[in-house]
Amino acid sequence: LDGGDYHGCVGSDAGFDITMRVLPTEQLNQLGQIRAAGFTLFGIIAMTSVSCAGFVICHKQHQVVRALQPIFLLCICCGALLMGSAIVPLSIDDKIASQSGCDISCMALPWLLSLGFSVAI
């Protein structure tokens, strides 16, 4: 820069003060491919607990099943299914549901976990 005849400019020194407003990018933390893994694990849990409950119902006259109390075994199967179903609300984010849907799934999670744990015990 050549200051030339401008008042306040001497030689090649020039200074600029720039104010810039930068907005932070929104971090949505969406699940993406993890959602499929969660649904797969829930499917495995559901099939296992339903098949164990079916086994108990079909073999409730056997001595071993009678000794372990079929109603108690069915309660454990139902509790495991309820606790496993808590994976489903965890898979809901703002990409696939509205804000109220996300709120509902967030509130359903502790209910499913605590109810499943209570039934299993």
C-alpha positions in Angstrom: 0.0 0.0 0.0 1.2 3.4 -0.8 -0.1 6.1 1.6 0.3 8.8 -0.9 -1.6 12.0 0.0 -4.1 10.4 2.4 -4.2 11.8 5.9 -3.0 9.3 8.5 -1.3 6.9 6.1 2.4 6.9 6.2 4.4 4.5 4.1 3.1 1.0 3.7 1.4 0.6 7.1 -2.3 -0.1 7.1 -4.4 -1.6 9.8 -8.0 -2.9 9.6 -10.3 -3.9 12.4 -12.8 -6.5 11.2 -15.7 -7.7 13.3 -17.2 -11.0 12.2 -20.2 -12.8 13.6 -19.9 -16.6 13.4 -22.8 -18.8 14.3 -22.1 -22.3 15.7 -23.3 -25.2 13.6 -26.1 -27.2 15.1 -25.1 -30.6 16.5 -28.2 -32.9 16.1 -26.4 -36.1 17.1 -28.6 -38.2 14.9 -28.3 -42.0 15.1 -27.9 -43.0 11.5 -26.8 -46.7 11.1 -26.8 -47.3 14.9 -30.6 -47.4 14.8 -30.5 -50.6 12.7 -28.2 -52.3 15.2 -30.6 -51.4 18.0 -33.6 -52.8 16.3 -31.7 -56.0 15.5 -30.7 -56.4 19.2 -34.3 -55.7 20.2 -35.5 -58.4 17.8 -33.0 -60.9 19.3 -34.2 -60.0 22.8 -37.9 -60.3 21.8 -37.4 -63.7 20.0 -35.4 -65.1 22.9 -37.8 -64.1 25.6 -40.9 -65.2 23.6 -39.2 -68.5 22.8 -38.3 -69.1 26.5 -41.8 -68.3 27.5 -43.1 -70.7 24.9 -40.7 -73.4 26.2 -42.0 -72.8 29.8 -45.6 -73.0 28.6 -45.1 -76.2 26.6 -43.1 -78.0 29.3 -44.9 -76.8 32.4 -45.7 -80.4 33.4 -42.0 -81.4 33.5 -40.5 -81.8 36.9 -37.7 -79.3 36.4 -40.0 -76.6 35.1 -42.5 -77.3 38.0 -39.6 -77.0 40.5 -38.6 -73.6 39.1 -42.2 -72.3 39.2 -43.6 -71.6 35.7 -45.2 -68.3 36.8 -41.9 -67.1 38.1 -40.1 -68.1 34.8 -42.8 -66.3 32.8 -42.4 -63.2 34.9 -38.7 -63.2 34.1 -39.4 -63.6 30.4 -41.9 -60.7 30.5 -39.5 -58.5 32.4 -36.7 -59.2 30.0 -39.0 -58.3 27.1 -40.1 -55.0 28.8 -36.5 -54.1 29.5 -35.4 -55.0 26.0 -38.2 -52.9 24.5 -36.6 -49.9 26.1 -34.2 -50.0 23.1 -37.0 -48.9 20.8 -37.5 -45.4 22.4 -33.8 -44.9 22.4 -33.8 -45.2 18.6 -36.1 -42.2 18.1 -34.4 -38.9 17.3 -35.5 -35.7 15.6 -34.8 -37.1 12.2 -37.7 -39.4 12.3 -40.1 -37.8 14.8 -41.3 -34.4 15.9 -40.3 -32.7 19.1 -43.4 -34.1 20.9 -42.6 -37.6 19.6 -39.0 -37.3 20.9 -40.3 -36.1 24.3 -42.7 -39.1 24.5 -39.9 -41.5 23.7 -37.7 -39.9 26.2 -40.3 -40.3 28.9 -41.1 -43.9 28.0 -37.5 -45.1 28.5 -37.4 -45.0 32.3 -40.9 -46.4 32.5 -40.0 -49.4 30.4 -36.7 -50.0 32.2 -38.1 -49.7 35.7 -41.3 -51.7 35.0 -39.3 -54.4 33.3 -36.9 -54.6 36.1 -39.8 -54.8 38.7 -41.6 -57.5 36.8 -38.4 -59.6 36.3 -37.6 -59.5 40.0 
